[in-house]
Amino acid sequence: MWISTFYFGSIIIAGAVCFKIGFIDNTGFKPLDNDITTMNMNGSCNECGCYAKEMNYSGFNCFLYANACLLFEAFTMNYSLNTMTGTRFYFFELPTVYQLISKKDVIEGIWNATAGGDSLNVTKGQSNGQYPTSSEGPASVGDYDLSTKYNNYGNSNYTKSLSNVGAGTGFYVTLTVGACVVTGIQFATANDAPGRDPITMTLEGSNITDTSLLSTGSSWTLIYSGSTGISNITIPPRSTYVDVQNFTNVHRFKSYRFIMTTQRGVATNLQYSEAHLLGYV
């Protein structure tokens, strides 16, 4: 077993558990048992990493010969390895991607927040920085139930519609599983009112042990800034998971903070049913 940082496609996986199961050279495929070798992935060596799942060689990415892996192509054609002598093509089994937020995790709703800035905790009610009912509170984002949702009035209240009313709203969560490497997020839309959909967001991580400090901006490190996966052009169906948004991250964190930065339209609030973290334990 080898714990390191390596490249897979455009994604960098850090601190992931990997198993080198074999390599190809000019004589044929050679399986390896418990042979762990660190690879130099600086783009100038003659080795590359590849995804191998139950001996189904696919999804590879090569840093050799202008990203054209002749060795892999030769291997897929009945082991005809007419390649440069000494070239080795390594296969790695990637770790499993998990949904990291569990129903046991404590989720704290926030508003009036920006990436790197302080935040205020939400309360129950129908005014600024509040959510209307328990079934529409922050815990709903991690309950894996598409019939519930997180509804935050942000800078407005239940009677007043504003543009981008939910900017600065969100939540933070401390994972009971411990520090993890997050490489993706996935949202699910709420049951109604597409104008309340969050469109863009930021994600930050923290290893602060004193959870009372998680409302302080200096506790957080920015990981991702971009789409929630909810299209701003085509309105997705209600109560539906949208596409996973993958990104590069090389750091493990115990706590994560979601902050919504834009939403689809004029509304009294911002809402979504689920918001999940995907990555490696």
N, C-alpha and C positions, 0 to 999 in steps of 0.2 A: 504494500500500500504506500502511496506517495502523496503527500500533501504539498501543493505548490501552486504557482500561477501559470496558466498556459492559455493559448488562444484556440478558439473554436469558431470558425467563420469570423464574423465581425464582433463576437462576444468574448470578453475576457472573463475567465472564471478563476477567482482567487480563493485560496484556502479550500479547494474542493478535493474530495478524496477520489483518486483515480487509480486505475490498474493498467499497467502496460502488459498487454497480452501477447504481443508478438511484433515482428517486423518482416519486411521483404527486402532482400538484397538481390544481387545478380544471379543467385543460385536457386531461389525459391522462397516460399513463405516459411518462417521459422517461429513456431510458438514458443513462448517463454513462460516459465513458472517462477513466480517470486523474483523476477529479475527487474530491479528498479533502477532506471537510468535517468538522470536529469537531462532534459533537452535544452539546447540553446536556441531560443526562438527570436533571435534578433534580425532575422531576414537574410542573413548572409551565410548560414550553415547549409548543410546538405541533408537536413532532416525536417520532417513536418509531422504535425499531429493530425489524427483522424478519428472520427467517431466509429466505434465498433460495437454493435449491439447484437449479442447472440450470434456472432460470426457473420452478421449481415453488414458488409462494408459499404457504408453510404454516408452522405452528409459531410464529406471531407473538405478540408481547406489546406492548401499547400503554400508554403513560403519558399518554393524552389522553382527555378527556371521560369521566372515571370508568372508565377501562380498557375502554371500548367504542369500538373503532376503526371508526367509520362509513365512513371513507375506504377501508379495506381491504375492507369489505363491498361498497361501491360498485364497487370495482375488479374484484371477482370476478364482478360481474354485467355483463359485456360493456362494461367501461370507462364505465359510466354514473356520472359523477362529480358527483352533486348534493350537494356538500359546501360547507363554509365556504370562501370565497375566501381563497387564500393558504396554506391548510394543505398541508403536505408530509409525505408518508409515505415514509420511507427504508427501503431494503432493503439488508441486508448479507449477504455470504456468510461464514458462520462457519468458523473453522479446523477441521481434522480432529482428532478425538479419537483418541489413540494409547494402546496399551499401552506403558507407559514402562519397565518393568523388562525387561531383556534377560538372556539366558543368560551374557553377559559380565560382568555386574555382580557385585561381591563382596558377599555377604550375610552379616552377622554375627548369629548368634543371641544372644539376651539373656534374662535372668530377673531376678527381684527388682527390677523396675522399676515406676515410676509416671510419669505425665505430669509433666514438669518436674523429675523426680528422676533420680538416678544409676541406672546399671544394671550388672549383672555379665554377663560373656560366658559362653556355654554351652560345655561340653566333651562329649566322647563318653564314655558310660558309662551306668549304670543307677541313678543316685541324683539328689539335688537338683540342679536346673539343668543336667541332662544330657539327651542324646538317645542312643538305643540303637545305631543303625547309621548308616552313611554315607547310605544310601537314605532315612533318616528324619531327616536333618539339615536345617539352615536353608536350604541351597542349593535344596532341593526346592520351596520356595515360588515360585521363579521359573524352573523348568525346563520349564513348560508340558507336564507329563507327569502325567496323573491317576492313574497307577499308583504314584507316589511320594508321600510325605507328610513333613511336619515334625512330629515328635513330641517334646514337651518335658515332662519330669517335674516341672518347676516346684518346688513345695514338698514333693514326695513322692519316691517311688522305685517301682520296678516291682512291689513286693509290697504297697504300702499305698495304699488308696483314700481320697481325701479330697474334701470339697465344695470346688469352686472352686480346685482344686489348681493350675490353670494361670494364675491371676490374676498379672499381672506378668511373664509370659513374652512373647516376641515376637522381633523382629529389627529391624535397621536396614540400609539399603542406600544406597550412593552411586551415582547414575546415571551411566553412562558417556556418555550422550547430553548431559549437562550439566544446568544449572538448568532446571526445567520448572514449569509451573503445573498442579497436581493438583486435579481437581474430582470425583474419584470413586474408589472402591475396589471390587474384586470378589474374592470368595473362592470356593474349591471345597472341598467336603467331602472328608474322608479316606475310606478304604475300609470302615471298620467302626466299631463302638462309638460311637453317637450321643452318649452321655454326655460324650464328649471334645470335642464341637463347641464352638468359641468363639462366644459370642453377642454380646458387646459389646466395644468396643475404643476406643483413642485412636490418632490419627495426628498426628505432629509433623514439622516440617521444619527443616532447618538448612543454612546456607551456610558452616559452619566448614571451612576448608581442611585443617586438621590432623586427620586421621581418628582419631588417638589420643585426641582430646577428645570423640568421639561417645558415650562412655560417661558423660559428665558432663551432668547434667540442664540446666544453664544454657546448653548449646549448642543447645537445642531450643525451638521455638515451636509451640504447640498449633494444629492446623488443624481437627481433627474429633474428636468424641466421640459415639459412638452405635453402631448396629447393624453387625455384620459382613455382614448380609444373610442370615445363617442363622437361620431362624425358631426362636423359643423355644417355639412352640406346636405347629407341624406339623414333624415330622422329615423333612427333605428326603432324597432318594435319596443313596446313597453314591457317592463319586467323581464328583460333579456340581457344575458351576458354579451358584451362586445369583445372585439379582438384584444388579445394580450398585447401590451406594449413592452417590448424587450429593450434593454439598454445595457451599456457597459458599466460595471461596478466591480471594484477590486477590494472592497472593505467589508468587514463584518460589523454589524451593529445589533444591539439588543432592543433599541426602541426606534420607531419610525414615525415621521410626521408628514401627513398629507395636507397640503394647502391648495384649495381651488383658486385659480387665478382669473378664469373667464367662464361665462356660461352662455347658453344659446340665445336667450331673449330677455325681454322685459318681464319681470315676475315679482311676486311677493317674497320668494324664497329660492333657495337652491336645494336640489334633492337628488339622491341616487339610492339604489337598493343595496348594492354590495360594492366593496372596494377591497381587493385582495392583494397580498404580496406573494410573489413567486420567486423561489430561489433554492439555496442549498443549505442544509443544516450543518 
